[in-house]
Amino acid sequence: MNLQHKPPYQPHETPLRVGIIIIGDEILSGKRADKHLPKFIELLAARGLQPEFADYVGDSPARITTTLQRAFESGEVVFSCGGIGATPDDHTRQCAALALGRPLQLHPEAAALIRQRMQELALEKGVPYEPERDDNRHRMNMGVFPEGATIIPNPYNRIAGFSCAGGHGGGVHFVPGFPVMAWPMMEWVLDSYYAHLFQPKAYVERSIIVYGAMEAALTPLMEAIEAKHPGVRIFSLPSVDHPLHGRHIELGVKGAPALTVAAYAALLAGLATQNAKLGPELVR
């Protein structure tokens, strides 16, 4: 993974807004459980980032195209997982081209990597490499991307993913549905294009367990804290059957460490005025 490519768009100079699209009927039908979103959250958290959204889309070309159009227009950094193969149920490459209004074309770097992979497979099997054989010609379709795309190297089998520019400085990065391929490819994109925007020490969550409270009763306090502490977001996570705390609400603030200190103090003060029954405090 020593390849270096310039992104096909202007790199962000503002905090990243990142999302993910997960494509495939097998996820929506329950045949396979999605593993991408938990890993995506993990990859971002290690870099001080959080996802803004996650979309699940079946193998409907019309819906995939609409979803990708929205992603390209958003100005956000979006990862798309799945559907970039060359079988009849793989529509993502074609839908990306349609969403961008660009033609599809064989990418020369991707084509070279596919040929290299086919030569390696032939050598492993002890048979001659036959580039004009029907199955080998078909494999070249996996290197057909929208015009202007750049490749994402695949450390598993050399079959590249691709990146395309979107509006307002954003971009969409397309990787396979297989986790063993997708995850290192997503990591490569983050580290190659956006490392200067990582914030590993610029985010913290501070929260406390509140027993027996109702969210409606806590809402005015939550709204007041967000209004008085710009840059801090407040969250409320209710639970009715927690094995340790039973019925409770985890109430907290998240944001830059320096900002959350004052906001959290205000939260505790507000809870004290309500005589709330409090449990342990949590810091993440």
Secondary structure, 3 states (H helix, E strand, C coil): CCCCCCCCCCCCCCCCCEEEEEECHHHHCCCCCCCHHHHHHHHHHCCCCCEEEEEEECCCHHHHHHHHHHHHHHCCEEEEECCCCCCCCCCHHHHHHHHHCCCEEECHHHHHHHHHHHHHHHHHHCCCCCCCCHHHHHHHHHHEEECCCEEECCCCCCCCEEEEECHHHCEEEEECCCHHHHHHHHHHHHHHHCHHHCCCCCCEEEEEEEECCCHHHHHHHHHHHHHHCCCCEEEEEEEEEECCCEEEEEEEEEECHHHHHHHHHHHHHHHHHCCCEEEEEEEC
